[in-house]
Amino acid sequence: MLTGDKLYLNASASPYKSRIVDFKWDLGNGKFSRDTQDVPWTSTSFSSPGKKTVRVQVTNRAGETATASAKVTVRVVKNGHA
């Protein structure tokens, strides 16, 4: 992906989705700072290049949590090329 591009994240394939009551997202800053409540998707973009790690933390009705992560490489466009 390139700097400024929108990254769409979707955790709707989470096991036991019907029991999940909260989705929290770490969009590369190391903190679960975005809470989408029971909505399993979000989006973000990055203004600087580099390797980023995005994570989602799900919480079920019993209060148990699970986390999944993905690595993203962000490149900058120079002279029309990534």
RODO-2510 file (C-alpha; in nm, 4 decimals, decimal comma):
residues 82
     n   res          X          Y          Z
     1     m     0,0000     0,0000     0,0000
     2     l     0,1071     0,3594    -0,0485
     3     t     0,1117     0,6491     0,1952
     4     g    -0,2311     0,8079     0,2080
     5     d    -0,4106     0,4988     0,0744
     6     k    -0,7052     0,3804     0,2803
     7     l    -0,6605     0,0445     0,4527
     8     y    -0,9850    -0,1395     0,5253
     9     l    -0,9796    -0,3850     0,8162
    10     n    -1,2500    -0,6461     0,8647
    11     a    -1,2753    -0,8873     1,1571
    12     s    -1,6182    -1,0231     1,0688
    13     a    -1,4710    -1,3707     1,0130
    14     s    -1,3832    -1,3911     1,3832
    15     p    -1,4909    -1,7230     1,5355
    16     y    -1,8108    -1,6973     1,7395
    17     k    -1,8845    -1,3544     1,5912
    18     s    -2,2375    -1,3613     1,7287
    19     r    -2,0948    -1,3706     2,0815
    20     i    -1,8474    -1,0841     2,0309
    21     v    -1,9629    -0,7615     2,1915
    22     d    -1,6606    -0,5356     2,1367
    23     f    -1,3910    -0,4758     1,8743
    24     k    -1,0908    -0,2594     1,9653
    25     w    -0,8263    -0,1654     1,7095
    26     d    -0,4568    -0,0809     1,7297
    27     l    -0,3924     0,1048     1,4065
    28     g    -0,0149     0,1016     1,4281
    29     n     0,0477     0,3073     1,7411
    30     g     0,0723     0,0143     1,9840
    31     k    -0,2519     0,1009     2,1650
    32     f    -0,6072    -0,0240     2,1213
    33     s    -0,7277     0,3329     2,0785
    34     r    -1,0220     0,2822     1,8401
    35     d    -1,3292     0,1087     1,9799
    36     t    -1,5944     0,0228     1,7215
    37     q    -1,8113    -0,1542     1,9819
    38     d    -1,9954    -0,4367     1,8008
    39     v    -1,8952    -0,3241     1,4487
    40     p    -1,6283    -0,5630     1,3124
    41     w    -1,4614    -0,3277     1,0642
    42     t    -1,2759     0,0008     1,0437
    43     s    -1,0365     0,1846     0,8144
    44     t    -0,7228     0,3930     0,8445
    45     s    -0,4400     0,5376     0,6390
    46     f    -0,0730     0,6038     0,7060
    47     s     0,1102     0,9268     0,6251
    48     s     0,4588     0,7822     0,6671
    49     p     0,6220     0,4811     0,5002
    50     g     0,7455     0,1751     0,6844
    51     k     0,6365    -0,1567     0,8284
    52     k     0,3256    -0,1254     1,0424
    53     t     0,1452    -0,3744     1,2634
    54     v    -0,2305    -0,3440     1,3010
    55     r    -0,4219    -0,5441     1,5608
    56     v    -0,7779    -0,6160     1,6625
    57     q    -0,8847    -0,7230     2,0078
    58     v    -1,2257    -0,8859     2,0435
    59     t    -1,4207    -0,9312     2,3644
    60     n    -1,7040    -1,1807     2,4036
    61     r    -2,0066    -1,1694     2,6343
    62     a    -1,8128    -1,3511     2,9071
    63     g    -1,5426    -1,0811     2,9054
    64     e    -1,2792    -1,3053     2,7436
    65     t    -1,0497    -1,1427     2,4888
    66     a    -0,8540    -1,2575     2,1855
    67     t    -0,6178    -1,0643     1,9603
    68     a    -0,5186    -1,0970     1,5945
    69     s    -0,2581    -0,8968     1,4055
    70     a    -0,1408    -0,8272     1,0521
    71     k     0,1705    -0,6602     0,9149
    72     v     0,1423    -0,3899     0,6503
    73     t     0,4210    -0,2365     0,4434
    74     v     0,3579     0,1258     0,3500
    75     r     0,5565     0,2751     0,0636
    76     v     0,5877     0,6317    -0,0552
    77     v     0,5394     0,7288    -0,4193
    78     k     0,8490     0,8843    -0,5778
    79     n     0,8468     1,0099    -0,9348
    80     g     0,5260     0,8204    -1,0044
    81     h     0,6601     0,4866    -0,8768
    82     a     0,6099     0,3070    -0,5478
***
